[in-house]
């Protein structure tokens, strides 16, 4: 369904320090990084798409979080949701919702919400019963 997701950042080094451990814990690998541009992209090992990208906006204007915009990252299990949320906070993220069941979505939806150091909202979730 998706080719890629791009999250705009202003401080590329700070964003790399945040996203690298968070995405690695989700099992994603760095596909490329070009600090001179600056941008970077991660993927599931052995799968070309989708990509998760960070970088400065193409138009050269400052990046700004979108009101109502959120990217949800899929985790293999609830323990991974817990671990990724903790890593996000440890690396400069801000909590927007502790890990837990969200039965209003469906019986097994387990998610956590946070913002990156630039204010972009993210979710990490799983849909299984463990």
N, CA, C and O atoms as a GROMACS GRO file, in nm:
protein
  520
    1UNK      N    1   0.081  -0.118   0.000
    1UNK     CA    2   0.000   0.000   0.000
    1UNK      C    3   0.086   0.126   0.000
    1UNK      O    4   0.052   0.224  -0.067
    2UNK      N    5   0.198   0.126   0.073
    2UNK     CA    6   0.284   0.244   0.079
    2UNK      C    7   0.418   0.216   0.014
    2UNK      O    8   0.474   0.107   0.028
    3UNK      N    9   0.470   0.316  -0.055
    3UNK     CA   10   0.605   0.309  -0.109
    3UNK      C   11   0.705   0.357  -0.005
    3UNK      O   12   0.809   0.294   0.016
    4UNK      N   13   0.673   0.471   0.060
    4UNK     CA   14   0.761   0.527   0.160
    4UNK      C   15   0.686   0.631   0.243
    4UNK      O   16   0.582   0.683   0.203
    5UNK      N   17   0.743   0.657   0.358
    5UNK     CA   18   0.695   0.762   0.448
    5UNK      C   19   0.814   0.853   0.472
    5UNK      O   20   0.924   0.806   0.500
    6UNK      N   21   0.793   0.983   0.462
    6UNK     CA   22   0.899   1.081   0.483
    6UNK      C   23   0.862   1.170   0.600
    6UNK      O   24   0.754   1.229   0.601
    7UNK      N   25   0.951   1.180   0.698
    7UNK     CA   26   0.931   1.266   0.814
    7UNK      C   27   1.034   1.379   0.807
    7UNK      O   28   1.154   1.354   0.807
    8UNK      N   29   0.985   1.501   0.801
    8UNK     CA   30   1.074   1.616   0.794
    8UNK      C   31   1.139   1.647   0.927
    8UNK      O   32   1.074   1.644   1.032
    9UNK      N   33   1.269   1.677   0.922
    9UNK     CA   34   1.345   1.713   1.042
    9UNK      C   35   1.433   1.834   1.010
    9UNK      O   36   1.469   1.858   0.895
   10UNK      N   37   1.466   1.909   1.114
   10UNK     CA   38   1.555   2.024   1.099
   10UNK      C   39   1.696   1.993   1.145
   10UNK      O   40   1.793   2.039   1.085
   11UNK      N   41   1.709   1.915   1.251
   11UNK     CA   42   1.839   1.879   1.306
   11UNK      C   43   1.866   1.733   1.272
   11UNK      O   44   1.824   1.642   1.344
   12UNK      N   45   1.935   1.712   1.160
   12UNK     CA   46   1.955   1.577   1.109
   12UNK      C   47   2.033   1.489   1.206
   12UNK      O   48   1.996   1.373   1.226
   13UNK      N   49   2.138   1.540   1.267
   13UNK     CA   50   2.217   1.460   1.361
   13UNK      C   51   2.133   1.416   1.481
   13UNK      O   52   2.141   1.300   1.523
   14UNK      N   53   2.054   1.506   1.535
   14UNK     CA   54   1.967   1.472   1.648
   14UNK      C   55   1.862   1.370   1.604
   14UNK      O   56   1.831   1.277   1.679
   15UNK      N   57   1.809   1.386   1.485
   15UNK     CA   58   1.710   1.291   1.434
   15UNK      C   59   1.772   1.153   1.414
   15UNK      O   60   1.709   1.052   1.447
   16UNK      N   61   1.892   1.146   1.362
   16UNK     CA   62   1.960   1.017   1.346
   16UNK      C   63   1.983   0.950   1.482
   16UNK      O   64   1.965   0.829   1.496
   17UNK      N   65   2.022   1.028   1.581
   17UNK     CA   66   2.044   0.974   1.715
   17UNK      C   67   1.915   0.920   1.776
   17UNK      O   68   1.918   0.827   1.856
   18UNK      N   69   1.802   0.978   1.738
   18UNK     CA   70   1.671   0.932   1.786
   18UNK      C   71   1.623   0.811   1.706
   18UNK      O   72   1.591   0.707   1.764
   19UNK      N   73   1.617   0.824   1.574
   19UNK     CA   74   1.555   0.720   1.491
   19UNK      C   75   1.639   0.593   1.478
   19UNK      O   76   1.582   0.484   1.468
   20UNK      N   77   1.770   0.603   1.477
   20UNK     CA   78   1.852   0.483   1.459
   20UNK      C   79   1.822   0.374   1.560
   20UNK      O   80   1.794   0.261   1.518
   21UNK      N   81   1.826   0.400   1.691
   21UNK     CA   82   1.796   0.292   1.786
   21UNK      C   83   1.649   0.249   1.785
   21UNK      O   84   1.619   0.132   1.805
   22UNK      N   85   1.558   0.343   1.763
   22UNK     CA   86   1.415   0.311   1.762
   22UNK      C   87   1.384   0.217   1.645
   22UNK      O   88   1.318   0.114   1.664
   23UNK      N   89   1.431   0.252   1.527
   23UNK     CA   90   1.400   0.170   1.409
   23UNK      C   91   1.477   0.038   1.410
   23UNK      O   92   1.426  -0.064   1.363
   24UNK      N   93   1.598   0.040   1.462
   24UNK     CA   94   1.675  -0.085   1.473
   24UNK      C   95   1.602  -0.183   1.564
   24UNK      O   96   1.599  -0.303   1.534
   25UNK      N   97   1.544  -0.135   1.673
   25UNK     CA   98   1.472  -0.223   1.767
   25UNK      C   99   1.348  -0.283   1.701
   25UNK      O  100   1.302  -0.390   1.741
   26UNK      N  101   1.295  -0.215   1.600
   26UNK     CA  102   1.181  -0.267   1.525
   26UNK      C  103   1.225  -0.363   1.415
   26UNK      O  104   1.141  -0.417   1.342
   27UNK      N  105   1.356  -0.385   1.402
   27UNK     CA  106   1.407  -0.479   1.304
   27UNK      C  107   1.436  -0.417   1.168
   27UNK      O  108   1.465  -0.489   1.072
   28UNK      N  109   1.426  -0.285   1.158
   28UNK     CA  110   1.456  -0.218   1.032
   28UNK      C  111   1.606  -0.192   1.022
   28UNK      O  112   1.674  -0.175   1.123
   29UNK      N  113   1.657  -0.190   0.899
   29UNK     CA  114   1.800  -0.165   0.877
   29UNK      C  115   1.816  -0.037   0.796
   29UNK      O  116   1.732  -0.003   0.712
   30UNK      N  117   1.925   0.031   0.822
   30UNK     CA  118   1.956   0.153   0.749
   30UNK      C  119   1.991   0.117   0.605
   30UNK      O  120   2.086   0.043   0.580
   31UNK      N  121   1.915   0.169   0.511
   31UNK     CA  122   1.941   0.143   0.369
   31UNK      C  123   2.041   0.244   0.313
   31UNK      O  124   2.126   0.210   0.231
   32UNK      N  125   2.029   0.370   0.358
   32UNK     CA  126   2.122   0.472   0.314
   32UNK      C  127   2.118   0.590   0.409
   32UNK      O  128   2.021   0.611   0.481
   33UNK      N  129   2.224   0.666   0.408
   33UNK     CA  130   2.227   0.795   0.476
   33UNK      C  131   2.315   0.889   0.395
   33UNK      O  132   2.424   0.851   0.352
   34UNK      N  133   2.267   1.010   0.376
   34UNK     CA  134   2.342   1.112   0.304
   34UNK      C  135   2.339   1.240   0.388
   34UNK      O  136   2.254   1.327   0.367
   35UNK      N  137   2.432   1.252   0.484
   35UNK     CA  138   2.432   1.370   0.572
   35UNK      C  139   2.447   1.502   0.497
   35UNK      O  140   2.399   1.605   0.546
   36UNK      N  141   2.510   1.503   0.381
   36UNK     CA  142   2.527   1.628   0.307
   36UNK      C  143   2.396   1.679   0.249
   36UNK      O  144   2.382   1.799   0.224
   37UNK      N  145   2.298   1.591   0.227
   37UNK     CA  146   2.171   1.632   0.165
   37UNK      C  147   2.081   1.700   0.264
   37UNK      O  148   2.027   1.800   0.217
   38UNK      N  149   2.051   1.675   0.382
   38UNK     CA  150   2.065   1.551   0.456
   38UNK      C  151   1.936   1.469   0.454
   38UNK      O  152   1.826   1.523   0.463
   39UNK      N  153   1.953   1.336   0.443
   39UNK     CA  154   1.840   1.244   0.456
   39UNK      C  155   1.892   1.104   0.479
   39UNK      O  156   2.010   1.075   0.456
   40UNK      N  157   1.802   1.015   0.525
   40UNK     CA  158   1.835   0.875   0.551
   40UNK      C  159   1.709   0.792   0.536
   40UNK      O  160   1.598   0.843   0.549
   41UNK      N  161   1.728   0.663   0.509
   41UNK     CA  162   1.614   0.574   0.492
   41UNK      C  163   1.640   0.436   0.549
   41UNK      O  164   1.752   0.385   0.543
   42UNK      N  165   1.535   0.376   0.605
   42UNK     CA  166   1.540   0.242   0.663
   42UNK      C  167   1.441   0.152   0.591
   42UNK      O  168   1.345   0.200   0.531
   43UNK      N  169   1.465   0.022   0.598
   43UNK     CA  170   1.376  -0.075   0.536
   43UNK      C  171   1.378  -0.205   0.616
   43UNK      O  172   1.466  -0.228   0.699
   44UNK      N  173   1.279  -0.289   0.589
   44UNK     CA  174   1.279  -0.425   0.641
   44UNK      C  175   1.387  -0.501   0.566
   44UNK      O  176   1.396  -0.489   0.443
   45UNK      N  177   1.471  -0.580   0.635
   45UNK     CA  178   1.578  -0.653   0.565
   45UNK      C  179   1.523  -0.737   0.450
   45UNK      O  180   1.425  -0.811   0.466
   46UNK      N  181   1.587  -0.724   0.334
   46UNK     CA  182   1.550  -0.804   0.218
   46UNK      C  183   1.426  -0.758   0.145
   46UNK      O  184   1.384  -0.823   0.049
   47UNK      N  185   1.367  -0.647   0.186
   47UNK     CA  186   1.245  -0.596   0.123
   47UNK      C  187   1.272  -0.452   0.078
   47UNK      O  188   1.311  -0.368   0.160
   48UNK      N  189   1.251  -0.424  -0.049
   48UNK     CA  190   1.283  -0.292  -0.102
   48UNK      C  191   1.188  -0.182  -0.056
   48UNK      O  192   1.230  -0.067  -0.041
   49UNK      N  193   1.064  -0.214  -0.033
   49UNK     CA  194   0.962  -0.116   0.007
   49UNK      C  195   0.870  -0.176   0.112
   49UNK      O  196   0.851  -0.298   0.114
   50UNK      N  197   0.814  -0.095   0.198
   50UNK     CA  198   0.824   0.050   0.204
   50UNK      C  199   0.952   0.095   0.273
   50UNK      O  200   1.019   0.018   0.342
   51UNK      N  201   0.985   0.221   0.253
   51UNK     CA  202   1.097   0.285   0.320
   51UNK      C  203   1.044   0.383   0.423
   51UNK      O  204   0.938   0.443   0.404
   52UNK      N  205   1.118   0.399   0.532
   52UNK     CA  206   1.091   0.504   0.630
   52UNK      C  207   1.206   0.602   0.616
   52UNK      O  208   1.321   0.567   0.638
   53UNK      N  209   1.174   0.726   0.578
   53UNK     CA  210   1.274   0.827   0.548
   53UNK      C  211   1.265   0.945   0.644
   53UNK      O  212   1.157   0.982   0.688
   54UNK      N  213   1.381   1.002   0.676
   54UNK     CA  214   1.386   1.129   0.749
   54UNK      C  215   1.476   1.222   0.670
   54UNK      O  216   1.566   1.178   0.599
   55UNK      N  217   1.451   1.351   0.682
   55UNK     CA  218   1.539   1.447   0.617
   55UNK      C  219   1.481   1.587   0.620
   55UNK      O  220   1.368   1.610   0.664
   56UNK      N  221   1.561   1.678   0.572
   56UNK     CA  222   1.514   1.815   0.561
   56UNK      C  223   1.422   1.826   0.440
   56UNK      O  224   1.446   1.761   0.339
   57UNK      N  225   1.318   1.908   0.450
   57UNK     CA  226   1.224   1.921   0.340
   57UNK      C  227   1.292   1.965   0.210
   57UNK      O  228   1.386   2.045   0.212
   58UNK      N  229   1.245   1.912   0.100
   58UNK     CA  230   1.300   1.939  -0.033
   58UNK      C  231   1.295   2.087  -0.069
   58UNK      O  232   1.383   2.137  -0.139
   59UNK      N  233   1.190   2.157  -0.022
   59UNK     CA  234   1.174   2.297  -0.059
   59UNK      C  235   1.266   2.392   0.018
   59UNK      O  236   1.265   2.512  -0.008
   60UNK      N  237   1.345   2.338   0.112
   60UNK     CA  238   1.439   2.420   0.187
   60UNK      C  239   1.378   2.497   0.303
   60UNK      O  240   1.450   2.564   0.377
   61UNK      N  241   1.248   2.487   0.319
   61UNK     CA  242   1.181   2.554   0.430
   61UNK      C  243   1.194   2.468   0.556
   61UNK      O  244   1.220   2.348   0.546
   62UNK      N  245   1.178   2.527   0.675
   62UNK     CA  246   1.187   2.449   0.798
   62UNK      C  247   1.080   2.339   0.804
   62UNK      O  248   0.967   2.359   0.761
   63UNK      N  249   1.119   2.225   0.858
   63UNK     CA  250   1.023   2.116   0.883
   63UNK      C  251   0.934   2.156   1.001
   63UNK      O  252   0.979   2.222   1.094
   64UNK      N  253   0.809   2.114   0.994
   64UNK     CA  254   0.714   2.138   1.103
   64UNK      C  255   0.620   2.019   1.112
   64UNK      O  256   0.575   1.968   1.009
   65UNK      N  257   0.590   1.973   1.235
   65UNK     CA  258   0.496   1.861   1.249
   65UNK      C  259   0.358   1.900   1.198
   65UNK      O  260   0.314   2.014   1.215
   66UNK      N  261   0.291   1.805   1.135
   66UNK     CA  262   0.156   1.829   1.087
   66UNK      C  263   0.054   1.807   1.198
   66UNK      O  264   0.066   1.714   1.277
   67UNK      N  265  -0.045   1.893   1.205
   67UNK     CA  266  -0.152   1.877   1.302
   67UNK      C  267  -0.241   1.762   1.259
   67UNK      O  268  -0.305   1.768   1.154
   68UNK      N  269  -0.245   1.658   1.340
   68UNK     CA  270  -0.324   1.541   1.307
   68UNK      C  271  -0.246   1.435   1.233
   68UNK      O  272  -0.298   1.325   1.211
   69UNK      N  273  -0.124   1.465   1.193
   69UNK     CA  274  -0.041   1.366   1.122
   69UNK      C  275   0.027   1.273   1.222
   69UNK      O  276   0.075   1.317   1.327
   70UNK      N  277   0.031   1.145   1.188
   70UNK     CA  278   0.098   1.046   1.273
   70UNK      C  279   0.136   0.928   1.186
   70UNK      O  280   0.059   0.886   1.099
   71UNK      N  281   0.253   0.875   1.210
   71UNK     CA  282   0.296   0.753   1.143
   71UNK      C  283   0.299   0.642   1.246
   71UNK      O  284   0.355   0.658   1.354
   72UNK      N  285   0.238   0.529   1.214
   72UNK     CA  286   0.234   0.414   1.304
   72UNK      C  287   0.327   0.307   1.251
   72UNK      O  288   0.318   0.265   1.136
   73UNK      N  289   0.417   0.262   1.338
   73UNK     CA  290   0.516   0.160   1.304
   73UNK      C  291   0.474   0.028   1.365
   73UNK      O  292   0.435   0.022   1.481
   74UNK      N  293   0.480  -0.077   1.286
   74UNK     CA  294   0.435  -0.209   1.328
   74UNK      C  295   0.543  -0.282   1.407
   74UNK      O  296   0.658  -0.289   1.363
   75UNK      N  297   0.506  -0.334   1.522
   75UNK     CA  298   0.596  -0.413   1.605
   75UNK      C  299   0.552  -0.559   1.602
   75UNK      O  300   0.435  -0.590   1.580
   76UNK      N  301   0.647  -0.648   1.625
   76UNK     CA  302   0.618  -0.792   1.622
   76UNK      C  303   0.534  -0.838   1.741
   76UNK      O  304   0.456  -0.932   1.729
   77UNK      N  305   0.549  -0.770   1.855
   77UNK     CA  306   0.480  -0.814   1.976
   77UNK      C  307   0.474  -0.699   2.077
   77UNK      O  308   0.531  -0.592   2.055
   78UNK      N  309   0.405  -0.724   2.186
   78UNK     CA  310   0.386  -0.621   2.288
   78UNK      C  311   0.516  -0.584   2.358
   78UNK      O  312   0.536  -0.467   2.393
   79UNK      N  313   0.603  -0.680   2.378
   79UNK     CA  314   0.733  -0.650   2.441
   79UNK      C  315   0.813  -0.552   2.355
   79UNK      O  316   0.883  -0.465   2.408
   80UNK      N  317   0.802  -0.565   2.223
   80UNK     CA  318   0.872  -0.472   2.134
   80UNK      C  319   0.810  -0.334   2.143
   80UNK      O  320   0.882  -0.234   2.141
   81UNK      N  321   0.678  -0.325   2.153
   81UNK     CA  322   0.612  -0.195   2.171
   81UNK      C  323   0.667  -0.128   2.296
   81UNK      O  324   0.705  -0.011   2.292
   82UNK      N  325   0.672  -0.202   2.406
   82UNK     CA  326   0.723  -0.147   2.532
   82UNK      C  327   0.867  -0.099   2.516
   82UNK      O  328   0.901   0.011   2.560
   83UNK      N  329   0.951  -0.182   2.453
   83UNK     CA  330   1.093  -0.150   2.438
   83UNK      C  331   1.114  -0.028   2.348
   83UNK      O  332   1.197   0.058   2.379
   84UNK      N  333   1.040  -0.020   2.239
   84UNK     CA  334   1.056   0.092   2.147
   84UNK      C  335   1.010   0.222   2.212
   84UNK      O  336   1.076   0.325   2.197
   85UNK      N  337   0.900   0.218   2.284
   85UNK     CA  338   0.852   0.338   2.353
   85UNK      C  339   0.957   0.385   2.452
   85UNK      O  340   0.986   0.505   2.459
   86UNK      N  341   1.016   0.295   2.528
   86UNK     CA  342   1.120   0.331   2.625
   86UNK      C  343   1.242   0.390   2.553
   86UNK      O  344   1.299   0.489   2.598
   87UNK      N  345   1.283   0.328   2.442
   87UNK     CA  346   1.397   0.380   2.365
   87UNK      C  347   1.369   0.520   2.313
   87UNK      O  348   1.455   0.608   2.317
   88UNK      N  349   1.248   0.541   2.264
   88UNK     CA  350   1.211   0.672   2.212
   88UNK      C  351   1.226   0.779   2.320
   88UNK      O  352   1.281   0.886   2.294
   89UNK      N  353   1.178   0.751   2.439
   89UNK     CA  354   1.188   0.848   2.548
   89UNK      C  355   1.332   0.867   2.592
   89UNK      O  356   1.374   0.978   2.624
   90UNK      N  357   1.408   0.760   2.593
   90UNK     CA  358   1.550   0.764   2.631
   90UNK      C  359   1.632   0.849   2.534
   90UNK      O  360   1.734   0.906   2.572
   91UNK      N  361   1.589   0.857   2.409
   91UNK     CA  362   1.664   0.929   2.306
   91UNK      C  363   1.601   1.063   2.269
   91UNK      O  364   1.617   1.110   2.156
   92UNK      N  365   1.530   1.122   2.361
   92UNK     CA  366   1.479   1.258   2.341
   92UNK      C  367   1.335   1.269   2.298
   92UNK      O  368   1.288   1.380   2.273
   93UNK      N  369   1.263   1.158   2.290
   93UNK     CA  370   1.122   1.162   2.255
   93UNK      C  371   1.037   1.206   2.372
   93UNK      O  372   1.083   1.210   2.486
   94UNK      N  373   0.912   1.238   2.344
   94UNK     CA  374   0.816   1.281   2.446
   94UNK      C  375   0.695   1.190   2.441
   94UNK      O  376   0.641   1.163   2.334
   95UNK      N  377   0.653   1.141   2.556
   95UNK     CA  378   0.541   1.047   2.565
   95UNK      C  379   0.410   1.115   2.526
   95UNK      O  380   0.381   1.227   2.569
   96UNK      N  381   0.332   1.044   2.443
   96UNK     CA  382   0.198   1.090   2.403
   96UNK      C  383   0.093   0.984   2.437
   96UNK      O  384  -0.024   0.999   2.403
   97UNK      N  385   0.136   0.876   2.504
   97UNK     CA  386   0.045   0.769   2.543
   97UNK      C  387   0.124   0.645   2.577
   97UNK      O  388   0.192   0.588   2.491
   98UNK      N  389   0.116   0.602   2.701
   98UNK     CA  390   0.192   0.487   2.747
   98UNK      C  391   0.150   0.360   2.673
   98UNK      O  392   0.038   0.351   2.622
   99UNK      N  393   0.239   0.261   2.667
   99UNK     CA  394   0.203   0.133   2.606
   99UNK      C  395   0.083   0.070   2.676
   99UNK      O  396   0.074   0.072   2.799
  100UNK      N  397  -0.006   0.015   2.598
  100UNK     CA  398  -0.121  -0.053   2.657
  100UNK      C  399  -0.222  -0.093   2.551
  100UNK      O  400  -0.214  -0.054   2.434
  101UNK      N  401  -0.317  -0.172   2.596
  101UNK     CA  402  -0.426  -0.213   2.507
  101UNK      C  403  -0.515  -0.094   2.476
  101UNK      O  404  -0.537  -0.008   2.561
  102UNK      N  405  -0.564  -0.089   2.355
  102UNK     CA  406  -0.659   0.013   2.311
  102UNK      C  407  -0.779  -0.060   2.253
  102UNK      O  408  -0.793  -0.067   2.131
  103UNK      N  409  -0.868  -0.116   2.339
  103UNK     CA  410  -0.978  -0.198   2.290
  103UNK      C  411  -1.078  -0.120   2.205
  103UNK      O  412  -1.158  -0.181   2.133
  104UNK      N  413  -1.074   0.012   2.210
  104UNK     CA  414  -1.163   0.089   2.124
  104UNK      C  415  -1.124   0.075   1.977
  104UNK      O  416  -1.205   0.104   1.888
  105UNK      N  417  -1.000   0.031   1.949
  105UNK     CA  418  -0.956   0.005   1.811
  105UNK      C  419  -0.990  -0.139   1.773
  105UNK      O  420  -1.057  -0.163   1.673
  106UNK      N  421  -0.944  -0.235   1.852
  106UNK     CA  422  -0.986  -0.374   1.845
  106UNK      C  423  -0.928  -0.447   1.966
  106UNK      O  424  -0.840  -0.394   2.034
  107UNK      N  425  -0.976  -0.565   1.994
  107UNK     CA  426  -0.946  -0.635   2.120
  107UNK      C  427  -0.797  -0.655   2.144
  107UNK      O  428  -0.754  -0.650   2.260
  108UNK      N  429  -0.717  -0.676   2.041
  108UNK     CA  430  -0.575  -0.704   2.060
  108UNK      C  431  -0.483  -0.588   2.025
  108UNK      O  432  -0.361  -0.604   2.026
  109UNK      N  433  -0.539  -0.471   1.995
  109UNK     CA  434  -0.454  -0.357   1.959
  109UNK      C  435  -0.376  -0.313   2.082
  109UNK      O  436  -0.434  -0.275   2.184
  110UNK      N  437  -0.244  -0.318   2.071
  110UNK     CA  438  -0.154  -0.276   2.179
  110UNK      C  439  -0.060  -0.171   2.120
  110UNK      O  440   0.016  -0.200   2.028
  111UNK      N  441  -0.067  -0.050   2.172
  111UNK     CA  442   0.012   0.057   2.114
  111UNK      C  443   0.069   0.152   2.216
  111UNK      O  444   0.029   0.153   2.332
  112UNK      N  445   0.163   0.232   2.170
  112UNK     CA  446   0.224   0.339   2.248
  112UNK      C  447   0.248   0.456   2.154
  112UNK      O  448   0.270   0.437   2.034
  113UNK      N  449   0.244   0.576   2.208
  113UNK     CA  450   0.253   0.696   2.127
  113UNK      C  451   0.362   0.787   2.182
  113UNK      O  452   0.380   0.799   2.303
  114UNK      N  453   0.434   0.852   2.090
  114UNK     CA  454   0.540   0.944   2.132
  114UNK      C  455   0.567   1.043   2.019
  114UNK      O  456   0.526   1.023   1.905
  115UNK      N  457   0.637   1.148   2.055
  115UNK     CA  458   0.683   1.247   1.956
  115UNK      C  459   0.835   1.241   1.950
  115UNK      O  460   0.902   1.221   2.052
  116UNK      N  461   0.888   1.259   1.830
  116UNK     CA  462   1.033   1.265   1.816
  116UNK      C  463   1.081   1.400   1.870
  116UNK      O  464   0.998   1.483   1.906
  117UNK      N  465   1.211   1.425   1.876
  117UNK     CA  466   1.260   1.552   1.931
  117UNK      C  467   1.213   1.676   1.855
  117UNK      O  468   1.221   1.786   1.908
  118UNK      N  469   1.165   1.660   1.732
  118UNK     CA  470   1.117   1.774   1.654
  118UNK      C  471   0.965   1.792   1.665
  118UNK      O  472   0.910   1.888   1.612
  119UNK      N  473   0.898   1.701   1.734
  119UNK     CA  474   0.754   1.712   1.755
  119UNK      C  475   0.669   1.627   1.663
  119UNK      O  476   0.546   1.632   1.673
  120UNK      N  477   0.729   1.548   1.574
  120UNK     CA  478   0.652   1.458   1.488
  120UNK      C  479   0.593   1.345   1.572
  120UNK      O  480   0.664   1.283   1.651
  121UNK      N  481   0.463   1.318   1.554
  121UNK     CA  482   0.397   1.215   1.632
  121UNK      C  483   0.411   1.079   1.566
  121UNK      O  484   0.391   1.064   1.445
  122UNK      N  485   0.445   0.980   1.648
  122UNK     CA  486   0.461   0.843   1.603
  122UNK      C  487   0.387   0.750   1.696
  122UNK      O  488   0.362   0.781   1.813
  123UNK      N  489   0.352   0.634   1.643
  123UNK     CA  490   0.292   0.527   1.721
  123UNK      C  491   0.373   0.401   1.691
  123UNK      O  492   0.422   0.384   1.580
  124UNK      N  493   0.385   0.315   1.787
  124UNK     CA  494   0.435   0.181   1.763
  124UNK      C  495   0.328   0.087   1.818
  124UNK      O  496   0.279   0.106   1.929
  125UNK      N  497   0.290  -0.013   1.738
  125UNK     CA  498   0.178  -0.097   1.778
  125UNK      C  499   0.193  -0.238   1.726
  125UNK      O  500   0.269  -0.265   1.633
  126UNK      N  501   0.119  -0.327   1.788
  126UNK     CA  502   0.105  -0.463   1.737
  126UNK      C  503  -0.041  -0.502   1.745
  126UNK      O  504  -0.119  -0.442   1.820
  127UNK      N  505  -0.078  -0.603   1.669
  127UNK     CA  506  -0.218  -0.642   1.659
  127UNK      C  507  -0.243  -0.784   1.706
  127UNK      O  508  -0.353  -0.838   1.690
  128UNK      N  509  -0.141  -0.847   1.763
  128UNK     CA  510  -0.154  -0.984   1.811
  128UNK      C  511  -0.191  -0.988   1.958
  128UNK      O  512  -0.208  -0.885   2.023
  129UNK      N  513  -0.203  -1.109   2.009
  129UNK     CA  514  -0.246  -1.124   2.150
  129UNK      C  515  -0.129  -1.148   2.246
  129UNK      O  516  -0.151  -1.187   2.360
  130UNK      N  517  -0.007  -1.126   2.200
  130UNK     CA  518   0.108  -1.144   2.290
  130UNK      C  519   0.208  -1.030   2.271
  130UNK      O  520   0.311  -1.027   2.338
   0.00000   0.00000   0.00000
